């Protein structure tokens, strides 16, 4: 049933949008060094950021259902690549993005309004976030390439 392919793609698009959109925007707001804006934006983004793992979980489950309801080979090369990319994304982003957002939220609550505290300033300048900002779009492009071109298949 091709409906599961559609649902898988739709939910994964929503997951990527919920993960990357707020992360990019929060990094930009963080660079402003405007502590009240950081507090407000990080607080407003929290519910959406909390939904990201749920969306990815639902998307992955729908992907598995789509494989078996459409007679696809679960060991097809493009699917093996997709599994590897999915795990890579989880191992790279989960330990960086979520904890960074929580740390900035906590430190912003403790910081004075006028100037970020040294701890908040250090968190906002975390070099891992700069690396993730470059890695995110490359990973999305790799997924799209894999799903469209289906290399080695």
Secondary structure by P-SEA (a helix, b strand, c coil): caaaaaaaaaaaaaaaaaccaaaaaaaaaaaacaaaaaaaaaaaaaaaaaaaaaaaaaaaaaaaaaaaaaccccccaaaaaaaaaaaaaaacccccaaaaaaaaaaaaaacccccccaaaaaaaacaaaaaaaaaaaaaaaaaaaaaaccccc
